[in-house]
Amino acid sequence: STQEIAGLAMSFIARTRRQEDQSANVYFADTEVDYRDDNRHMWKYHELGDEEEMFDEQDKSKADENPDEQGLPPRHYPEWDAQAKNYRPDWVSLYESLHPPGDAGKIDEILTKHALLAKRLKQVLDMLKPQRYVRVRYQEEGSELDLDVAIRSLIDFKAGATPDPRINMSHRNDGRDIAVSLLLDLSQSVDEIPDGCSQTILELSQEAVTLLGWSIEKLGDEFAVAGFSSNTRHEVRYQHIKGFTEPWNDEVKGRLAAIEAGYSTRMGAAIRHAGHTLAMRKADKKILLVLTDGEPSDIDVDDDEHLIRDTHKAVQELEQEGIYTHCINLDKKADEYVADIFGSRYSVIDNVDRLPEKLPRLFMSLTK
């Protein structure tokens, strides 16, 4: 009968429907979810008083909330599905932007606060810092004039002898040729104060990055800093704090001073994007440092293992590109999961209030 056929059809649909076709467990206010096939796009909803609303103010507030209306168009990255053993193509939308500025004086105050630590670090830096450029003399073509050879050639010329035409010199790299990218977890959890500390993880991270940036500037290595957070796969935020070619100046300090915590930790897409920027550098050694306080998570993912495996896949992708990834984890329970993501390339800092001291030293040990 028709009723029996309908029952069989409903039973078949219930057994075969895919996870992503099901309704989400999280509800979003004032958001049209693209996988809810209820034909909303066909309808317009009007209520009494709609014509009196201040649409300009509403549009402005929505623009502030939506990163895709503020900066570059999104970049789409795949996400690894371990169960299907395949990628979900263009699954994650990543929005990158320049972090808003703040008060650079705050960063200078951090350096003053840690003046004794900075003095100790400088002693180590002086031992690590190589003679970055070595002169190559007696070049017919070079970047600058070799004055001693040029004067000698001029004397020979006036004396009637054949002058040496190799009066230029150039420089070559001799020693460190490193590009480092630091990826900061700016999810909501870093705004918490750990047990035994008087500062939030965000504040301690800010101090640690300040000392690290100061240290790397002394060494002359290429260095970039970015922060990330996420609000479902449709909105991974990637904010540039310092670019590779930027000096450690007040503009960079201002962005670092203004970092804030919010949202979740979809780490795989952020690592892929950081790897994309690192891959374009010409350095001999490329390092991605990931500073986080926990495991990958997001509000539209019920299975935490899914994002752990995707992040592990992202780390493997970078390794194939010749990029070394190292995680600095501030979670006391990190040993339960961090090796599944980064293998042996991780450090767990249990005593979080020592992060400003340990992060620069860890960097130096990785780049000796």
Secondary structure, 3 states (H helix, E strand, C coil): CHHHHHHHHHHHHHHHCCHHHCCCCCCCCCCCCCCCCCCHHHCCCCCCCHHHCCHHHHHHHHHHHCHHHCCCCCEEEEEEECCCCEEEEEEEEEEEEECCCCCCHHHHHHHHHCHHHHHHHHHHHHHHCCCCEEEEEEECCCCEECHHHHHHHHHHHHCCCCCCCCCEEEEEECCCCEEEEEEEECCHHHHCCCCCCCCCHHHHHHHHHHHHHHHHHHHCCEEEEEEEEECCCCCEEEEEEECCCCCCCHHHHHHHHCCCCCCEECHHHHHHHHHHHHHCCCCCEEEEEEEECCCCECCCCCCHHHHHHHHHHHHHHHHHCCEEEEEEECCCCHHHCHHHHHCCCEEECCCHHHHHHHHHHHHHHHCC
